[in-house]
Structure formats: structure tokens, C-alpha cells
Amino acid sequence: MIHTPDRWLSKAGLASRGEVLEWIAEGRLSLGGRPIPPERAVSSPHSTPGKMVLPPFCLDGIRLVPPQPLLLGLNKPRGVLVTRTDPGGRPVIGDLPALRPWINAGFGSIRPLGRLDQASAGLILLTNFPELFSDFLDPSSQTLRTYRVQISPFLKESERTLFFEGRGGEAPGYGRIEVFPERKSLRSEWIHVRLAEGKNREIRNFLAWYGYRVLHLIRTSFGPYQLENLSPGEIIDLTGRAGEAGVRWVAWSGFP
């Protein structure tokens, strides 16, 4: 198996490719006691399909060891960015107290699968092996996502059939988007939205097309994984359920 250093360490769950390139630029990453250029192809003859052996990379002179696989479900609070750091100092998921023990427990680079914008809340999946979930995230997989959405004004009677049948996304240029009513309050209405595309701000743009304002948006499920009764900021370990997303964890080990 032959990869560049950034590809090796990203596949091994140790860092994002961008982080590895930063390590190389800073002279922190070495192989065989020597700094390694980013374009160098590195082989691991001990690797086979289903069992990967990481070449003996060192960061600051310390041997890098592949972490154990991890899949987490997080109830992202509203107002928090789905990133680990923010130059502007805004709240990020890396600041959440429930995530810190996982970050500090040697699981490598824990990254989100997909996004939720800052104003939205609900289920976010996090893993240290995101490449294994590429098929799960691919639009062609038609992985369903569901949301509870508070809108204003109420759903118009003239659009209810269009929305209920999943055809409302056609006019603004989206695929099938199903809408189901939940309940009305004094000036707003809660609805459930189900879709498979998951494009950037898709629900907000779709509803704005028809003249609705989104007051609150909560993702309640992502594929087979449910938000259930997780409180905002709370995390659940889903590592043993990766197979439900079609993922089979790869066995990684250090170079012999």
C-alpha cells in the first residue's frame, strides 16, 4: 500500500490531511529520523485489505500509533459551530465539556460527518475515521435525515398537499423533501422535514422559497441513528453500531 504522509495519517484516524501538511511545514513530522516532504510516497508492504499497518511516522520525535475506532452521536446545541476551533472565538463543539474526555483519551482526530449551521441544533455524528463513511454520506446513498422545524407563518392550505407528497423541493431546485405537520402554537407551527440530499442550508432555503421563516431547526435523525432523548451537549457512544451505516472498521496497527 502506497500513500503520501497526509493520506496515511488521515486514513489512520490520527489527523486531518490539512493538519498533517501543517506538521510537515513546521518540520514536526519525520520518518526514519528525517523530516519528510509532503509529496513523498510512503509504502507499507505489511498492509492488506482489511488490515492496515501504519508506517513508522513520528511527530516531535514520538511514534504515532493508530487509535481505536470511534463513532459518537452529539446533540449539538444551538449557537455552537461544528468545528474544533474558530479564529473569531465563537463557541465550537470542541469546547463542549462532554467531548473533551474523548478528545483527551487518545482517539486521534475526531471529526464531524457533515455539518449543521450555527443556528441549528440536533444530531451530529463524529468519528476519527471519516473516510470509512464516504458511501454513507454520498448523496447517491439516499441516507435519510429528519428534522423538527419551527416555522412562521403557518403552512398554507394551498401548499400542504405539495409538501406532504414530497414535491415541494422541485421548484427551488432540490430533490424530494417530505413535510409533515406536528402542532401549531400561537404564531408559529412545528413541522417534521425528511430529506436525503442534505445540501448546505437546504431546509432554510427551501422554506424561504415559499415564504416561511425558520425559527428553530433540530436534526432528529441521520440514517439509522436517532437523537432520542439526548440533552443539548450530551454525547452517546455509537462505535458498536457503525455497521448500521454500512461501515466495517479496519484493523490498524503500528509498523512492526
Buried (B, 14 or more C-beta within 10 A) or exposed (E): BEBBBBBBBBBBBBBBBEBBBBBBEEEBBBBEEEEBEBEEEBEBEBBEEEEBBBBBBBBEEEEBBBBEBBBBBBBBBBEBBBBBEBEEEEEBBBBBEBBEEBBEEEBBBBBBBBBBBBEBBBBBBBBBBBEBBEEBBEEEBEBBBBBBBBBEEBBEEEBBEBBBEBEBBEEBEBBBBBBEBEEEEEEBBBBBBBBBBBEEBBBBBBBEBBEBEBBBBBBBBBBBBBBEEBEBBBBBEBBEBBEEBBBEBBEBBBBE
